Amino acid sequence: MAKDCGIHGKHKRHKQFLRMLAAFLSLVVVLLLAVLIVWLVLRPTKPMFYLQDFSLLQFNLTHGDAALLTTVLQVTLSSRNPNGRIGIYYDRLDVYAAYKGQQFTAASFLPPGYLGHNDVAIWSPYLYGTAVPLAPYLADALSQDESAGYLLLYVRVDGRLRWKVGTWISGHYRLQANCPAFLIVDSGKSQSDAPAPIVRFQHNTACSVVV
């Protein structure tokens, strides 16, 4: 009889453990469903990026055994959170310039921050590229574009963000923004008779954004 009672006690404890496990799993499922429902109802919209200004301070392409490009430029970027109920944490934002897919400046790191509902952030980083090697076909294309009187460069943003809904904060998502900068090149001498061409940024441009 004592042996039977021992087996019965173990069976009872096993059933209690299964009930507790089932209750815990049910609670987890309910919480996950609640988060999913809130997420689907709010449907976060990806942030908007705009290129507001592009100043080309130095642009020197030298030809030799290898084509080398040295640049100094300053860009003004803005970002807007279009969501009315969702905040955005920018944990990392790297900005650099590119021509036909090739990066020609080092990345500039923007300070991390938080964008509340419908908030706007503005940055004006400097971007530097020193003797960056270009493929021969890119150097030729760049020279031809400059001679034709225009340049199409791109300012790119690569980073990571998190969404904030109430007190809940999501995991990290990768952010990529691509901003075209259409420049008009005046190869004539400037008012100070400097030999460098005058480069003018045409207008604000909206950036394509992928999250």
N, C-alpha and C positions, 0 to 999 in steps of 0.2 A: 504493500500500500504506500509506503514512504517513497518507493521508487516511482510509482505512478504520479504522486503529487509533485515530485521534482520535474518530471516531464511536462506535466500540466502547467507548472509555473513558468518554465522556459517558453512554452508555446504562447502563454499569455503575454509575457514580456515581448516576444517577437511580434505579436499582433499590435501591441502598443507602439512599438518602434515603427511598424509599417504605417500606422495611422498618423504618427507625428511626421514621418517623411512625406506622406501624401498631403498633409496640411501645409507643410513648408513648400512643396512643389506647387501646390495650388496658389499659394500666396505669391510666389515668384511669377507664375503665369499671369495672374491678375495684374501685377505691377507692370510687367512687360506689355500687356495689352493696353493698359492705361497710357503708358508712354507712347505706344504706337498710335493710339487713337488721337492723342494730343498732337503728335507729329503730323498725322495725315490731315487733321483739321486745320492746323496752322500753315502747313506747307511752306517751309522757308524758301524765300527767293534769294538767289545768289546776289552778292553785292555788286554794285556798279562802280566802274573805274573810268576816269576821264583823264586825258592828257591835255592840260590847260596851257602849257607853255614848253618850248623847247629852244634853248639857246646854245648854239654851237660856238664855243669860245676858241677852240683850236681844232683844226682838221688838216692833218699833214700826211699825205700819201707819198712815200718815196719808193722809187723803183731801183732795183739793183739785182744782185744775185737772188734776193727775195723781196717781195713787196711788203712793206711795213707801214702800218697805219697808227698814227699817234693822234689821240683826240682828248679834248676836255669839253664837257658839255654839262649844262644844268637843265633839269626838267622839273616841271611842276605837275604833280599828280594829285588827283582827288579821288576819294572813295566815299560812296554813300550807301548806307544800309536802308534798303527800300521796305523792310519789314516793319509792320506796325506793332508786333507783339514779340519779336524775336531779336535778341542781341547777338552781336558777333565779336568774338575774341580773335584778334590777329596775333598769333603767337610768333610768327616769323614772316618777314617780307623782304625778299631780295630783288633789287632792281638793277637791270643792265640794258645796254643797247645792242642791237643786232642789225646786220645788213644781209638780206637774202639768206637768212637762217644761221649766219655765223655771228657769234658774240664777239664784239670788238672792244668792250670795256669790262673792267672788273665789276663784280656785283657790289652794289651799295646796300647796306643793311638798314632798313627803316626800323624805328623803335616800335616794339610791340604795344598794343593798346586795345581798347574796347570801344566798339561803336554801338551806342544804344539805338532805340527805335528811331528811324529816320535821321540819324546823326550823319555828319559829314566830317571827314578827316582830310587834311591837305599836307603834302610833303613837297619839299623842293631840294632834292639831293643833287650833289655833283657826281658825275660819272667820269672815270679816267681810264684811258687805254694808252699804254706806252709801248711803242714799237711792236704792235700786234701783227704777227705774220698773217697774210692773206693768201689764199689760193690764187694762182695766176688768173684764172677766169673771173674771179671776184674782183681782183684789182683792175682788170680791163673793163669790167662792167661798171665799176665805180667811177673810173675815169670818163667813160662814155656818158654816164648819167650826169656827171658834173659839167661836162662840155655841153650837153644838151640843155642845161639850165635847171635841172631839178634833181632832187634826191628823195628817195623813199626809204626812210629808216624806221626801225621799230624799237619801242621801249617795252620791255617785258618785265613782268612781275611774277615771281615764283615764291610761294609761301605755304603756310599752314594756318587753318582757322578752326574755331569751334563755335557751335551754335549754343545760345543760352535761352531756354524757355522757362520762365519763372526761376525756380532754384535749381532746375536740372540743366546740366552742361554736357554736351555731346562729346564724343571722341574727336580726334583730329581728322580734318579733311584737307586734301591738297588743293591749293588755289593757283590758277594760272591766268594771267591777264596779258593780252597782246594789244599794244597801242600803236597804231600807225602815225608816223610823223612825216607829213609831206612838206618838203622844203624847196623854196625857189632860190636858185643860185644866180647871183649877178656877178659875172666874171670881170666886169669893169672895176676900175679902182674905186675905193671908197672915198669919202670926202677928205680923209686925211692922206690920200694918195698911197695908202698901204697896198702892197701887192696882193694880199689875200682877198678872195672873193667875199661878197656880202651874201649871207645866207639868212633867209627870212622864213619863219614858221607861219604857215598859212592860217590855220584856225584850230579851235578846240576840236578834239576828236574823241568819240566814244571808243572804249576798248572792248574787245571780245573777252569774255570771262568764262572759264570752265572750273567747276568745283566737283 
